[in-house]
Structure formats: structure tokens, C-alpha cells
Amino acid sequence: MDLVSVLTKLSTVPGPAGAERQAAELARELLLPYMDEVNFDVLGNVVGTRLCGKPDAKRVLLEAHIDEVGFVVTGHRNGFLSLSNLGSIDPRLLPGTRLRVLTDTPRIGVVAFLPPHVLSSAEMDKVTPLSDLVLDLGLSEEEAQAIPFGTPVVYDTEPLALGDDLFCGKAMDNRASLAILLLMLENLPKTLDFDLVILASVQEELGLRGAITGGYQAAPDLAIALDVTFAHTPDSSPEQTVKLGSGAAIGIGAVLDRNLSGKLTELAQTHNIPHQFEVLPSRTSTTADMLQVARAGVPTALISLPLRYMHSPNELVNLRDMKAVSALLCAFLRDFGGDIHA
């Protein structure tokens, strides 16, 4: 699989939280060759199923959310658009940033800002909240008012490969994890001893909602959530980050099943798969929190991909880390014999 090509497709397609349909359709298209069936549920999750055909087979759920952070049009101001956020957005990033308004024919605009020449020193140090920013689409007041309230908006970013191993683009949180699942599926045996469910969930950025309904519907015997986590930069705390290029980040914490985390660690060591650990003392703030309490409870693990510049227009991942996560998933599924706590 050409990871750069797949990541470019996944990064380019829009799918902000609550308006993921285009991203979901691409996810379904990419999953179809590997699954017996791929469907949409009521909420918009993409659910792929591969059945082993054996009676009373265990069900293994692998999940990655496919929504991205974004914005929604909330008002008109003299030809400019007012916006509110979909997910957590840092307003420091926004002045001068290009955004794409998802009208029937998408429009590109720039977040308006005052140049430094006309700002006082106090104003230069002030962060302008999103509520005070506007989007300039180059429209007349009448044209701008024709754009309906509630229209979703995403970053307008051209994805690109950096060096030999890095990839930069929007929506790597968390479509890079979907690419990992596709790479894993390409390398799995065609015949398994258990039923495999792939859940590409929606509305994670709005409260992990797709995982709530998708986890309930799948009724798995165990689940592994895939997400991104904070990769180290020179200005970050080593205790709060993992290392880009050092492999899969295996989650350890109260929400996560210790037997599954231990098994993943054992397999990573046995197969020389690059790995590291992410300690999550209480909640993980990922879909693992919801999968763990689906129905009567599900033993759940979390494997995270190191990522720099989360929720920005330019999120950065390492292809070697992606291959490590895929290899770890393959090792786990090849080893899985149905006994969750073996």
C-alpha cells in the first residue's frame, strides 16, 4: 500500500464533526475490498464486518474516528462570515489561515486580521477569540448572506510529504489511524478464527458520540481503539508527550484493560515492533472511554500514533510509526485465539 497516496486522499476529503459524509463515503470505499460488507449506521458511522462463519465466534472491534475539527457559519458581518468551532480550536492559529466553506460549490476564504503596523504593543500580545474573528471570502454582503447558517467549514490545506518518513496535512487526527487499519487489513490472512468489525466512527470531536452507538451496535468481546497522541517538540514536556518516530504508543491506564495492554507489549517485544508507552491515569479522552462501557462492558485497549501540531491545519505524522502500529495490530490478531485474558 502506498501510504502517502492513501493519506493524501484521507487528508484532502472534508469531514468536520457532524458533517462527515464525504469522509465516510471515502472510508467505505477504501474498506470494501477487505470486508464482507461495509455499511453506514443511523449516526453516520462506517461499519465494516468480516465474518469467520464459525458458531459462537468471538467479535473483535477495531475503531478509529474519522471526523476532523472544523467550524460552522453562525452569522454575517458586512460581507464577512462569523464562525463557531467544531471541536477544540486554538484561536492563535487562525488569523490569516485559509478555510474552505462547504457550500454546494465550496468557497475558499481567509480569516481576517489587522496587520502588525496598525496594532499597539498590547494588542500584538493579545489573542483574538474566534467570536471576534471573521472569514473573508471576497464576497459582497448580499453574496455572503446567501451562505446559510450552519454551513460547515474546514481548514484548506495541501497535504505534503516531508523528507523520507513524515507526512503533513489536515485531519491526520484521526484519519491516519484509518490508514493504519487499511495497511493492517492488507497484511492479514483472508481467513480468521473470529469475527472482525472495523468501526470508522463520527463525532468524536463533539463528545465521542459515534463510538457510543457504534460500540453498542458491534457488541464486541474486546475492542482496540486507535487514535493520535501528542508527539514531543522542543517546547513540550517529555512527561506529557511521546516521541515521533519511536513507534506505537501503547496506552496504560485505569480505563484500559491491563491484560490487553500487557499482551500488546509482549507481542511488540517478541516481534521487535517499535513501541513506547503512554500513561493515562484516569480517562483517556479518546473513544476507548466509550467502548469500555458499551453494553455490559468491553475489555478495551488503546494504541496511539504520535502526532505533532494537533488540531492545526498542518498535523504531522511519521510513516514508520504508522507501520509499527499496523504491525502490532497484525501480530495481535494473528495471535488471538479467543481467550481474552490468556
N, C-alpha and C positions, 0 to 999 in steps of 0.2 A: 504494500500500500504506500502510495506517495502521500506522506503526512502533510507536507506543505500544501499540496493541492487540496486535500480534504479540509485542512484548517482554513485555507483561503475561502472556500465555499461557505464554511460554517461561520466565519467571521463576517463575511460580506452580507449575508442574508439578515434582514431585520427581524427582531422578535423580542420587543420590550415586554416586561412583565405585564400580563393581562392582555397582550396583543401578539401572541407568539405564533400565530397560524402559519406564516411563511417559514419560520424556522422549524415548526413541527412538520410541515409537509416535506421539507428537505430531510429531516431526521427520518421520517418514514421511508422516503425513497432510498436513503443510504442503508437502512436496516433490512429492507425487504430481501435482499439476496441471501441473508444469513438466517432468517427466521421462517417458521412455518406460516405465521400470519403477523401482521402489524396493523393495529387499529388505533383510532382516537377514542378516548373516553369523553364523558359529558363535559368535564372541565377543560379538555384540550390536551391532556397528557397523551404521549405516544407510547403505546404498549405493544412490545414485540414478544411473541411466545414461541418457544421451540419445545415441543413435547417429545418425551422419550418413548412413550407408548407402553410403559410398564405400569402395572396396577400399584396404587398407593405410593407412587413415586414422590420423593421429596421435591419441593419447589424452592429454587434459589433465585433471589431477586437481586439484580444489579441496577443501580439507579444513578442518574446524573441529571441535574436540571438544565434546561435549555433556554430559559428566559435570560434576558440581559437588563441591566439598569437602563433607564431612559427618562423620558419626560412626557408630559401631556399638556396640550394647549388649554389654558384656563382663561384667557382674555385677549383683548385687542387694545393697543395703545397707539393711536395716530399712525397706523400702518405697520406697527411692530406687534409681535406676539408676546404675551405673558405665558410663563411656563410654571408647572409644578413638577416635582420629581417623582419618578417611579423607582423606588429603591434608594439606597444611600448614595448621595452625590456630594462631592466636596466642591463647594462654590468657588474655591480658589482656582480651580482648573478651568472655569467656564469663560471668562472674558476673552473674546477673540476666537473661541472654539467654533468649528463648523459643525452644524447639526442638520439632520435630514428629517423633514416633516413628512409623515407617511400619509399624505393625501393620495387620491387615486393616481395622480401623476406626482410622484414625490418631488418636493422642493428642497433645495439646499439653502441654508442661511448661516449667518454669523452672529454670535452673541455680542451685542453691542457693548462698547466700553468707552470711557474717556481716556485719551492719550495722556501720558505722564506729564506732558508740557503744561497742562491746564490744571493739574492737581497739586494741592498743598502737600507738604511732607506728612501731615497727619492723615490726609486722605490716601496717600500712597501706601500706608501701613494698614489700611482698613480693608477687611474682606467684605465684599458686597454680597448680601444674601440673595439667593435665587429669586425671591419675591420681588427684588428691586431690579433684576436684570430683564432684558427683553431680547427677542430674536429678530434680527433684521433679514428679511427675505427679499428686499428690494422691491416691495410691493406698494401700491397706492393704498390708502386707507380702505377704500371700497374692496380692493382685491384681498387684503388681509382679513377683512371681516367675513369674507366668503369661506374662510377656513374654519370648520366647525369646532366648537369647544369639545374637548375630549379627544382630539386627534393625537395619536401617539407620535413621539419624536425620539430619534436615536442619534448617537454620535455618527458623524460622517468621516470615516477613517479608511484609508487604503492600507490593507494588511501587507506586511513585507517580512521576508526572511532576513535575519541579521547574522552575519558570519556563517559558520557551518552548522550550528545547532540551535539557534534561537529563532523564535517566531514572535512577531509583534502585531497586534491588531485588537479591535474591539471584541467584546463578547467572549474572550477566552475563558472568562468566568461565566458559564462553565462549559462552553461548547468544546473546549479542549478535552474535557472528560468524555464527551460523546465520541470524539475521535479515538480516544483510548479504547473505548468499548468496541468500536469498529475494527481496530487493529487486533484486539483480543479475539473477536469473532472470526477473523480471517485465519487465525492460527489455532483455533480449537478443532478437535475431532468432530466429524459430522454426527457421530453417534455418542450420546451421553447417557448416563445412568439415572438422570434426574431431569425434571422439567426446568427449563431456564426462561426467566422472564426479564426482559430489558425494559426499564421504565425511564423514558425521557420526560421528566416532569416539568410542569409550568408553575409560574407564580411563586417561585422560591424567594425572589427578592421582595415579595409582598407578605411574607409570613409562612414560607414553607408549605403552601397550601396544596400544590399538586401532589406532593409526597404523602399528604394525609389521605387523600382519596385514592391515589394510586397504590399506596401500601395496603390499604384496606381491601381494595379490589383484588390485588395479586394474591393475597393470603399466603405469603411465603413461609417456609420453615426457617429460613435465615436470609439476611439481607446484607449487602455491602453497598454503602453509599460512596460515590466518587464526587469530589469537589476540589476546589483550589484552596491554597492557603498562602500566607504571607511569606514571600521569599526575602532573604536578607539584602539590604542595601547599606552603604556606609553610614547612613544616618539613623539606622534602625537598631533596636535592641536584639542582641543574639538570643536572649531568653524568650523573645516573643516572635521569632521568625525561624524558618528553616532555610537550608542552603539550596540555591538554584544549582542544578547540575549534580546534586548528591543523591538523586533517586527518589523513590516513592516515600511519602511521609505517612507512616502507619500511626493511626490515632490510638492513644491510650487514655482512657478516662472512665468516669463513673457511668456515663450513658452507654458506653461501648462494651460489648461482650468480651471479657478478658480471655476466654478460650479462643475466640476467633482472632483477636489481636495477637495472641501468642502463637497460634497456628500460622498466621501470615508472617510473623517474624521468623519462625522456624523454617518456613519454606524459602523466604528470602535468603537466609543464611545458607541453607542446603544447596540452593541453585545459584548462589553468588549473584543475586539480584541487588543492585544498588538500592539502599534503603536508609531511612532515618526515622526519627520518632517525633511525634507532635503530642505533647501532653495537654489534655483538655480536661481540667479538674472537674468541671460540672457539665453544663450543657455545651454542645459543640458549635451551636449556631449554624448548623447545616441540616440537611434533610435527615441525617441519621437520628436526630432528636425525635422526629415524627415517625420514622419507620420502626424505631424501637418499641413504640407504644401502639402500633397498629393492631387492631383486633385484641387478642388476649396477650399480646407482646411478642416481639420477634428478636431473637439474638442478632445483633447488628454490629458491623464493623465499619470503619471509615478509613479510606485511603485518599490522601490528598496530594495534589500536584502543586509544587512550588510555583508561585506566580508573583511577578513584580508589577506594581502600579495598578492595584486592584480598583475597579470601578472607574477607571480613567479611559480616555479614548485609545490609549496605547498600552494594553496589557501584554506582558511579555512572559513566555514560557520557554522551557528547554526541551527539545525533541528527545534527548536522551532520558530525561525524567519521564516523559510520556511512555517511552518504550519500556522503562523499568516498571511502571505501574501496570502496563499491559502484560508483561511477562509474569508479574506476581499474580495477577488475576488468572492467567492461564495455568500457572502452577497450582493454584488453589483449586480450580475447577477440575483439573486432571486428577488431583489427589482426593477430591471429595468423594466419600463413599456412602454418604447418607447419615452418618453419625455426627451430629453437630458438635458434640463435646468429646470427640475421640482424641 
